[in-house]
Amino acid sequence: MLFGVKLANEMYKPWATWYIDYEKLKRLLKEDDSQNGRSTPKDRHDPLLWTEKDESSFVAALDAELEKVYEFESHKYADLKDKIASIESQIPADTDDSAAAAAVDFDSFEKELDSTLAEAQELEKFTRLNYTGFFKIVKKHDRLYSKYSVRPLLQVRLAALPFNSEDYSPILFKLSSLYGYVRDHRARLPPQEVPASLTLSQSVPAAATQAPTSSPATTFKSFKFWVHPDNLMEVKTFILRHLPLLIYNPQSDKILNLSTPDPTITTLYFDNPDFQLYLEKLESRETAASVRLRWYGKLNSHPEIFIERKYTDPEDKEVVHEQRIPIKEKYVKAFIDGTYSMEKTIRKMRERNAPAAEVEKFEKVVEEIQSYVRTNGLQPVLRAVYSRTAFQIPDDDRVRISIDNDIDLIREDALDSTRPIRDPEDWHRHDIDDMGLEHPFKTIRTGEICRFPYAVLDIKVAMRAGDKKIRPSWVKDLMSSHLVKEAPKFSKFAHGVAMLFDDEEYINVLPYWLPELEKDIRRDPEQAYAEELNRKKFGDQPLDLSLKALSSSPVQGNGAVASLLAAVGEQPGVHGRNGSIAISVRSFVDEADRQHQQIIRGDIDEDEDDEDSSDSDEDEREQVGVSTGRRRKNGKSRSRSYKSWFKRHRKESDKFKLPPGVERPKRLLTQSGQAIVEPKVWLANERTFNKWLQVTVLLSALTFGLYNAAGKYNKTAHRLAYMYFVLTLFSGCWGYGVYMYRVKAIQMRSGKHLDSPVGPVVVCFALLVAIILNYYMEA
């Protein structure tokens, strides 16, 4: 989308006159003014015809637009502060005084809060759009007329008029505390006095404010999403209406400072030269674990450092245990090397008369973490630096939300002994920590840093055993909105390793989400709303009902779906013994879809034996992606049984009567349209063809040289020449055939293997036979 169109669609209409006049600046760059004797539109792009007068007019207009935007943004930001102060003045000094609270009109109070929060959101969007517009128009100018570079001037003016540098964290913090006051008031109201329009999060009974973690039947489920920077402020304001912000306060005097920005978190991830932890995490193995060092703020300010280990419970994959111990900076290297086992900390705990059980537990955790690091040969390999915004109601962990943005992933390894990035004798990079570098780390070399383009939203929800419904409802609304993009099992560690170590052949398995980074994750709100209505209409009901509906459809007239219901133990009108069969049937449907696509491509024969299913099942378990992470303990046997069922009923299902005008597809949808292939793929195929041409030329030279050099009566040389000539023809035909086969496979987006070892083997074997025959005939 052109930026001019984007600006017109997304600008806040009441403030339209205060946005950058992008079209005016474009006219100054491109359009003609023949009445003033200026150049034609076609010639205006010629740098030789762009005069000093043209340049002065453009710069003056650009500066006027910049001052206009800065003046409006400054005025509105100050106005927001005044509005918040006015709202705060309505709160009585003693918030526990019920009589004073009764004098507050909470309905109008909450409406003022919503209005102020919406205005803050629009102001942040106003700032972002204008900032982008200025750099867009300057980039266009410098590209057309490189003789006059305006970008340095723009940077100087932005330093003097920094409309884009306002920090909205203090405003959000204050609004969060005001929303918290409203929530506390609603919590003290009797149930009959709580307005029906309030959401679950706004009306929280006092008895329900305690966290449900004490119940053993409660588990926490985590959901991860990507958030585009354009939607980040809107997501924060949406959450703020329901959950308060957690304020990071590093001061030791416990004085709350609302101007403190979101904390910067630094995490050092450990792994070994074989990237064992990376592979185990991607493949969701039972032994998957992670070891990391974490601290808040900059290391040169000597913060408290924690060494953490997360691992999966061997008896229940859904349960993740975390071990965490504090450690001083000077002891980190010795701890990694195994020469220090927290003896001083343990001695101090005993001197303070700490309970023996607590000391024993601490010693056990230290021993387990250190043993795991030493046994697996772990060392720091990756640094993740990001800013975190957290939301949670105090003393209530039923819903916990965190947003990590400005994510920088930096190499921290010493794997290459000839060119180590980190000093092998130390545990961290001094060029970053000693200088106190911050985002975006411009001094770090290109190959050592990866800047993740989105923010990561992590939602942790408490769910009771057997309850799959997400509560409260606003969390579900956020998860299904156009503001976020679902990214299950996303890991900053896995992403950093895949992006920074792939070129050096340290790894050969990549995460499933990498192709998604090439797409625009923003969605149209109307389209997202239609998809959500569709999901609510069909997706929330049990899958067996949909299958029963299909079995009664005229399209499925042969009763194949009824056989499916019988295969999974489901009778019409009666639920199976294990309740919902959604997960089981989903595994079957995925397998059936995969088999159907293979039939269309011709990768498998219609009459192949069922024995092949076990081999393909083993190969499928080695693939990395979402499906690998979804498998459960009994999922393998179910998948195999459904695969066998599919093979038995495949011929019957192929006889389905299709509706009028519908034909069975001969080409997959994924193979339709223009194939977007990287140039290196085409060049690799051409390079292989050129190698075969070289072999063909060498063999032809050998053939005709031997034939012409042999005498009229040298029959042995003639026979060998004929053999080399046949080999020459084979080499040329084989090279061309392989080249065309690979071109077609690339255009069809085929998943088949492109290797062809037969040709080289035949050429080598034929040359060996020719040499042996030569010696034999001459002997």
ChimeraX attribute file (.defattr): number of C-alpha atoms within 10 A of each C-alpha:
attribute: neighborCount
match mode: 1-to-1
recipient: residues
	/A:1	5
	/A:2	6
	/A:3	14
	/A:4	14
	/A:5	9
	/A:6	11
	/A:7	20
	/A:8	13
	/A:9	10
	/A:10	11
	/A:11	18
	/A:12	16
	/A:13	11
	/A:14	7
	/A:15	12
	/A:16	13
	/A:17	12
	/A:18	19
	/A:19	23
	/A:20	24
	/A:21	19
	/A:22	19
	/A:23	11
	/A:24	13
	/A:25	20
	/A:26	15
	/A:27	13
	/A:28	18
	/A:29	22
	/A:30	15
	/A:31	17
	/A:32	17
	/A:33	12
	/A:34	10
	/A:35	6
	/A:36	7
	/A:37	8
	/A:38	16
	/A:39	16
	/A:40	14
	/A:41	15
	/A:42	10
	/A:43	15
	/A:44	21
	/A:45	18
	/A:46	12
	/A:47	13
	/A:48	10
	/A:49	14
	/A:50	19
	/A:51	12
	/A:52	10
	/A:53	9
	/A:54	14
	/A:55	17
	/A:56	11
	/A:57	13
	/A:58	20
	/A:59	18
	/A:60	11
	/A:61	15
	/A:62	22
	/A:63	14
	/A:64	13
	/A:65	20
	/A:66	23
	/A:67	16
	/A:68	15
	/A:69	22
	/A:70	21
	/A:71	14
	/A:72	15
	/A:73	22
	/A:74	15
	/A:75	10
	/A:76	15
	/A:77	19
	/A:78	10
	/A:79	13
	/A:80	18
	/A:81	16
	/A:82	12
	/A:83	16
	/A:84	18
	/A:85	12
	/A:86	12
	/A:87	17
	/A:88	16
	/A:89	10
	/A:90	14
	/A:91	16
	/A:92	15
	/A:93	11
	/A:94	9
	/A:95	13
	/A:96	11
	/A:97	10
	/A:98	12
	/A:99	10
	/A:100	13
	/A:101	17
	/A:102	10
	/A:103	11
	/A:104	13
	/A:105	10
	/A:106	16
	/A:107	11
	/A:108	10
	/A:109	17
	/A:110	16
	/A:111	11
	/A:112	16
	/A:113	21
	/A:114	16
	/A:115	12
	/A:116	20
	/A:117	23
	/A:118	14
	/A:119	15
	/A:120	22
	/A:121	21
	/A:122	17
	/A:123	20
	/A:124	20
	/A:125	20
	/A:126	23
	/A:127	19
	/A:128	15
	/A:129	20
	/A:130	24
	/A:131	18
	/A:132	14
	/A:133	19
	/A:134	20
	/A:135	15
	/A:136	14
	/A:137	20
	/A:138	20
	/A:139	16
	/A:140	13
	/A:141	23
	/A:142	14
	/A:143	13
	/A:144	18
	/A:145	20
	/A:146	12
	/A:147	11
	/A:148	15
	/A:149	15
	/A:150	20
	/A:151	16
	/A:152	10
	/A:153	13
	/A:154	18
	/A:155	13
	/A:156	11
	/A:157	14
	/A:158	18
	/A:159	12
	/A:160	10
	/A:161	16
	/A:162	16
	/A:163	21
	/A:164	19
	/A:165	10
	/A:166	12
	/A:167	11
	/A:168	16
	/A:169	17
	/A:170	16
	/A:171	18
	/A:172	20
	/A:173	21
	/A:174	19
	/A:175	24
	/A:176	25
	/A:177	15
	/A:178	20
	/A:179	22
	/A:180	20
	/A:181	15
	/A:182	18
	/A:183	20
	/A:184	18
	/A:185	19
	/A:186	21
	/A:187	20
	/A:188	15
	/A:189	15
	/A:190	9
	/A:191	13
	/A:192	7
	/A:193	9
	/A:194	15
	/A:195	13
	/A:196	9
	/A:197	8
	/A:198	11
	/A:199	13
	/A:200	13
	/A:201	19
	/A:202	21
	/A:203	22
	/A:204	20
	/A:205	17
	/A:206	12
	/A:207	7
	/A:208	11
	/A:209	15
	/A:210	15
	/A:211	15
	/A:212	17
	/A:213	15
	/A:214	8
	/A:215	9
	/A:216	9
	/A:217	11
	/A:218	16
	/A:219	18
	/A:220	19
	/A:221	14
	/A:222	14
	/A:223	17
	/A:224	22
	/A:225	21
	/A:226	24
	/A:227	25
	/A:228	20
	/A:229	17
	/A:230	15
	/A:231	17
	/A:232	23
	/A:233	17
	/A:234	19
	/A:235	20
	/A:236	19
	/A:237	19
	/A:238	17
	/A:239	18
	/A:240	21
	/A:241	19
	/A:242	23
	/A:243	24
	/A:244	23
	/A:245	25
	/A:246	16
	/A:247	20
	/A:248	18
	/A:249	17
	/A:250	15
	/A:251	9
	/A:252	6
	/A:253	7
	/A:254	8
	/A:255	9
	/A:256	12
	/A:257	14
	/A:258	15
	/A:259	15
	/A:260	14
	/A:261	18
	/A:262	19
	/A:263	17
	/A:264	21
	/A:265	17
	/A:266	22
	/A:267	22
	/A:268	24
	/A:269	26
	/A:270	24
	/A:271	22
	/A:272	17
	/A:273	16
	/A:274	14
	/A:275	16
	/A:276	16
	/A:277	23
	/A:278	26
	/A:279	19
	/A:280	15
	/A:281	20
	/A:282	23
	/A:283	21
	/A:284	21
	/A:285	15
	/A:286	15
	/A:287	13
	/A:288	19
	/A:289	20
	/A:290	19
	/A:291	24
	/A:292	22
	/A:293	21
	/A:294	20
	/A:295	18
	/A:296	20
	/A:297	20
	/A:298	18
	/A:299	18
	/A:300	12
	/A:301	11
	/A:302	12
	/A:303	15
	/A:304	14
	/A:305	19
	/A:306	20
	/A:307	20
	/A:308	18
	/A:309	22
	/A:310	16
	/A:311	17
	/A:312	19
	/A:313	14
	/A:314	12
	/A:315	8
	/A:316	10
	/A:317	14
	/A:318	12
	/A:319	13
	/A:320	13
	/A:321	10
	/A:322	12
	/A:323	16
	/A:324	17
	/A:325	15
	/A:326	15
	/A:327	16
	/A:328	12
	/A:329	14
	/A:330	8
	/A:331	13
	/A:332	20
	/A:333	15
	/A:334	14
	/A:335	19
	/A:336	20
	/A:337	15
	/A:338	14
	/A:339	11
	/A:340	14
	/A:341	17
	/A:342	20
	/A:343	11
	/A:344	10
	/A:345	15
	/A:346	15
	/A:347	12
	/A:348	11
	/A:349	16
	/A:350	14
	/A:351	9
	/A:352	8
	/A:353	10
	/A:354	12
	/A:355	10
	/A:356	11
	/A:357	9
	/A:358	12
	/A:359	16
	/A:360	12
	/A:361	11
	/A:362	19
	/A:363	16
	/A:364	12
	/A:365	16
	/A:366	20
	/A:367	15
	/A:368	14
	/A:369	21
	/A:370	20
	/A:371	14
	/A:372	15
	/A:373	21
	/A:374	15
	/A:375	9
	/A:376	14
	/A:377	16
	/A:378	22
	/A:379	24
	/A:380	25
	/A:381	27
	/A:382	25
	/A:383	25
	/A:384	22
	/A:385	25
	/A:386	21
	/A:387	20
	/A:388	20
	/A:389	20
	/A:390	20
	/A:391	21
	/A:392	19
	/A:393	20
	/A:394	13
	/A:395	9
	/A:396	14
	/A:397	18
	/A:398	22
	/A:399	21
	/A:400	18
	/A:401	21
	/A:402	19
	/A:403	22
	/A:404	21
	/A:405	23
	/A:406	19
	/A:407	23
	/A:408	22
	/A:409	26
	/A:410	24
	/A:411	24
	/A:412	24
	/A:413	26
	/A:414	20
	/A:415	18
	/A:416	11
	/A:417	10
	/A:418	7
	/A:419	9
	/A:420	12
	/A:421	17
	/A:422	20
	/A:423	15
	/A:424	16
	/A:425	8
	/A:426	13
	/A:427	20
	/A:428	21
	/A:429	16
	/A:430	14
	/A:431	12
	/A:432	16
	/A:433	14
	/A:434	12
	/A:435	11
	/A:436	14
	/A:437	14
	/A:438	16
	/A:439	13
	/A:440	13
	/A:441	14
	/A:442	10
	/A:443	10
	/A:444	14
	/A:445	9
	/A:446	10
	/A:447	12
	/A:448	16
	/A:449	22
	/A:450	18
	/A:451	17
	/A:452	17
	/A:453	15
	/A:454	21
	/A:455	22
	/A:456	27
	/A:457	25
	/A:458	19
	/A:459	19
	/A:460	17
	/A:461	20
	/A:462	19
	/A:463	20
	/A:464	15
	/A:465	10
	/A:466	8
	/A:467	9
	/A:468	8
	/A:469	11
	/A:470	14
	/A:471	16
	/A:472	15
	/A:473	13
	/A:474	16
	/A:475	19
	/A:476	12
	/A:477	12
	/A:478	14
	/A:479	18
	/A:480	17
	/A:481	19
	/A:482	21
	/A:483	23
	/A:484	23
	/A:485	21
	/A:486	16
	/A:487	18
	/A:488	16
	/A:489	21
	/A:490	20
	/A:491	15
	/A:492	19
	/A:493	22
	/A:494	19
	/A:495	19
	/A:496	23
	/A:497	24
	/A:498	19
	/A:499	18
	/A:500	19
	/A:501	17
	/A:502	14
	/A:503	11
	/A:504	7
	/A:505	7
	/A:506	15
	/A:507	17
	/A:508	10
	/A:509	15
	/A:510	19
	/A:511	23
	/A:512	18
	/A:513	15
	/A:514	12
	/A:515	8
	/A:516	11
	/A:517	11
	/A:518	8
	/A:519	8
	/A:520	8
	/A:521	17
	/A:522	16
	/A:523	13
	/A:524	11
	/A:525	12
	/A:526	10
	/A:527	12
	/A:528	15
	/A:529	14
	/A:530	11
	/A:531	15
	/A:532	17
	/A:533	12
	/A:534	12
	/A:535	13
	/A:536	11
	/A:537	10
	/A:538	13
	/A:539	12
	/A:540	10
	/A:541	12
	/A:542	13
	/A:543	18
	/A:544	22
	/A:545	14
	/A:546	12
	/A:547	16
	/A:548	18
	/A:549	12
	/A:550	17
	/A:551	20
	/A:552	14
	/A:553	13
	/A:554	13
	/A:555	13
	/A:556	18
	/A:557	15
	/A:558	17
	/A:559	17
	/A:560	18
	/A:561	19
	/A:562	18
	/A:563	15
	/A:564	21
	/A:565	19
	/A:566	12
	/A:567	13
	/A:568	17
	/A:569	14
	/A:570	21
	/A:571	14
	/A:572	12
	/A:573	9
	/A:574	9
	/A:575	14
	/A:576	15
	/A:577	9
	/A:578	8
	/A:579	10
	/A:580	14
	/A:581	18
	/A:582	13
	/A:583	14
	/A:584	16
	/A:585	20
	/A:586	13
	/A:587	20
	/A:588	22
	/A:589	16
	/A:590	14
	/A:591	17
	/A:592	18
	/A:593	11
	/A:594	11
	/A:595	18
	/A:596	16
	/A:597	17
	/A:598	15
	/A:599	14
	/A:600	14
	/A:601	15
	/A:602	10
	/A:603	13
	/A:604	13
	/A:605	9
	/A:606	12
	/A:607	10
	/A:608	10
	/A:609	10
	/A:610	13
	/A:611	9
	/A:612	9
	/A:613	17
	/A:614	13
	/A:615	9
	/A:616	10
	/A:617	14
	/A:618	11
	/A:619	10
	/A:620	12
	/A:621	14
	/A:622	11
	/A:623	16
	/A:624	17
	/A:625	18
	/A:626	18
	/A:627	14
	/A:628	16
	/A:629	15
	/A:630	12
	/A:631	15
	/A:632	11
	/A:633	8
	/A:634	9
	/A:635	13
	/A:636	15
	/A:637	10
	/A:638	15
	/A:639	22
	/A:640	18
	/A:641	14
	/A:642	22
	/A:643	23
	/A:644	17
	/A:645	17
	/A:646	21
	/A:647	19
	/A:648	13
	/A:649	14
	/A:650	17
	/A:651	12
	/A:652	13
	/A:653	17
	/A:654	10
	/A:655	11
	/A:656	15
	/A:657	14
	/A:658	12
	/A:659	9
	/A:660	6
	/A:661	5
	/A:662	8
	/A:663	9
	/A:664	8
	/A:665	9
	/A:666	10
	/A:667	12
	/A:668	13
	/A:669	8
	/A:670	10
	/A:671	13
	/A:672	11
	/A:673	9
	/A:674	8
	/A:675	12
	/A:676	9
	/A:677	11
	/A:678	8
	/A:679	8
	/A:680	9
	/A:681	12
	/A:682	13
	/A:683	11
	/A:684	11
	/A:685	17
	/A:686	15
	/A:687	13
	/A:688	15
	/A:689	20
	/A:690	15
	/A:691	12
	/A:692	22
	/A:693	18
	/A:694	14
	/A:695	17
	/A:696	22
	/A:697	15
	/A:698	12
	/A:699	22
	/A:700	20
	/A:701	15
	/A:702	15
	/A:703	22
	/A:704	16
	/A:705	12
	/A:706	17
	/A:707	21
	/A:708	12
	/A:709	11
	/A:710	15
	/A:711	11
	/A:712	10
	/A:713	8
	/A:714	11
	/A:715	13
	/A:716	13
	/A:717	21
	/A:718	20
	/A:719	15
	/A:720	18
	/A:721	23
	/A:722	15
	/A:723	16
	/A:724	24
	/A:725	20
	/A:726	15
	/A:727	20
	/A:728	23
	/A:729	13
	/A:730	16
	/A:731	24
	/A:732	18
	/A:733	15
	/A:734	18
	/A:735	20
	/A:736	16
	/A:737	13
	/A:738	19
	/A:739	19
	/A:740	13
	/A:741	12
	/A:742	19
	/A:743	16
	/A:744	12
	/A:745	15
	/A:746	20
	/A:747	15
	/A:748	18
	/A:749	16
	/A:750	15
	/A:751	10
	/A:752	10
	/A:753	8
	/A:754	13
	/A:755	8
	/A:756	10
	/A:757	8
	/A:758	9
	/A:759	15
	/A:760	13
	/A:761	10
	/A:762	14
	/A:763	17
	/A:764	11
	/A:765	12
	/A:766	16
	/A:767	15
	/A:768	12
	/A:769	12
	/A:770	17
	/A:771	12
	/A:772	11
	/A:773	15
	/A:774	15
	/A:775	9
	/A:776	9
	/A:777	10
	/A:778	8
	/A:779	6
